[in-house]
Amino acid sequence: MEFYPDMKFAAYFFFYCYIGLVLIAGFWGAFLGADFDHQMLFNLDTGTLSEYTRTNMLSQYRFLRAMEFGYGLFAITFRKEIFSIQKYNRLFLAIMLAGVLARVVSLVDEGSPSLLFYFFLVFEFIGVIVIYLYFNKKSKATVASK
């Protein structure tokens, strides 16, 4: 039972770092800096694209970033439930893991991304594992104490 408090810190650390970034990146990309994101993340000057391609790509990008922001709002709103109710925990982790798996598929299909994307892949995967282990450890401790 000694590793339980350390797991709590680690689980909450990964949760808040991940969700904080999801909220910031989602809001920024959806409502403020989509063009800047493309330059910074992809080394792509959207001004060099045809107007049709630029408009449609940025529209879809903003939509996806808004969904990311919404996921972050869901997680912050239901953070207590995510750490106490299995249904919420599993949904949160399934969405988080889907992002990790999408990065792996991209790695296989498109090739090696920048180091920043490797960092996100590893950080998110560790976060899934740590949050999952903490929730299960906490759930078992709760059941055992009843």
N, C-alpha and C positions, 0 to 999 in steps of 0.2 A: 504493500500500500504506500510505501515511501515515494514511489515515482509518480503518484497521482497529482500532487501539487505542481510538480515540474511539468507534467503533461498539460495541466490546465493553463499555465503560463504560455507554453508553446502553442497550444491550440488557439488560444485567444490572440497571441501574437500573429500567427499565420492568418487567422480570420480577419483581424482588423487591418493588417497590412494589405492583404489581398482585396478586401472590400473597399478600403480607402482608395486604392489605385483604380479599382473598377469604377467607383463613383466619379473620381476626378477625370480619368481618361474618357469615361462615357459622356459626362457632361461637356467636357472640353471638345471632344470630337463631334458630338451631335450639334452643339449650339455655338461654339466659338471658333475653333481652329482646325477645321477639317483639312484645309489646304496646307497648313503648317505641319500637321500630322503626317501627311503624305511626303512632304519634303524631309522631315526629321526621321521618320520610321522607314521609309521606302526609297529615299533619295529620288523622289519623283516630283518634278515640277509640273503640277496639274495644268499650268498655263500652256504647256507644250502640246496638250491633247486637243483633239477637235472639240468644239463646243458641245456637240452631242455626247461624246464619250465622257468629257469632264462633268457635264451636268448629271448624267445618269450615274456615273461612278460615285460622285460626291453625294448624291441623293441616297444611294444605297448605303454608302459608308455612314452617313449621318443617321440613317435608320438603324443600322446595326449598333452604332455607338449609343443610340437612345435606348435600345434593348439592353445593352450592357449597363447603362445607368439605371434602368428599371430593375434589373437583377440586383444591383447594389442596394437600391431602395428597399426591395423585398428583404434582402439579407439583414439590413440594419433594422428594419421594422420588426422582423421576426427573429432577431438574434437570440432572445431568451428561448423561444421555441426550438430554434435550430440546435441549441445545446441541451434541450430537455425532452423534446418529443421526437421519437424516432422518424415519423413520417416527414417532418420538416427537415430533420438532419439528413435523411436519405435523399430528399429532393434537392437540397442545397448541394450535397456532395455529388449527386448525379450530374447536375449542371456544371459544377466545377470540373469534374472528371471528363465530361464531354469536351470542354475546352482543351484539356490536356490531350485527349485522344485526337482531337482535330489537329493539334500541333504535330503529333506523331504522324498522322496521315500525310500532312503537308511535308514533313521531313522526308518521308518515303517517296511521295509523288513528285514534289517540286524540288527537293534537294536541300542542301544545308543553308539555313538562314544565318542572320547575324548573331553575334554572341548575346545580344540583348534578348532575342527570342529564345535562345537556349536557357538563359537565366530564368525567363518566365516559365518555361516548360518545367524546369527542375523545381523552382519555388512552388509552383502550383501543385505539382505532383506530391511534393513533400507535405504541403498543406493538406491535401486530401487525406493522406495517410495519417498525419498527426491528429487532425480533427476527428477522423473516423476512430482511431485508437482511443482518444480521450473520451469520446462519447460512449463507446462500448465499455470502457473501464468505469466511467461514472455510472452508467446504467447498471452494471453488475454490482457495484458498491451500493447503489440505492436499493436494489432488490435484496442483497445480502443483509442490509441493515433493517429490513422490515420483518 
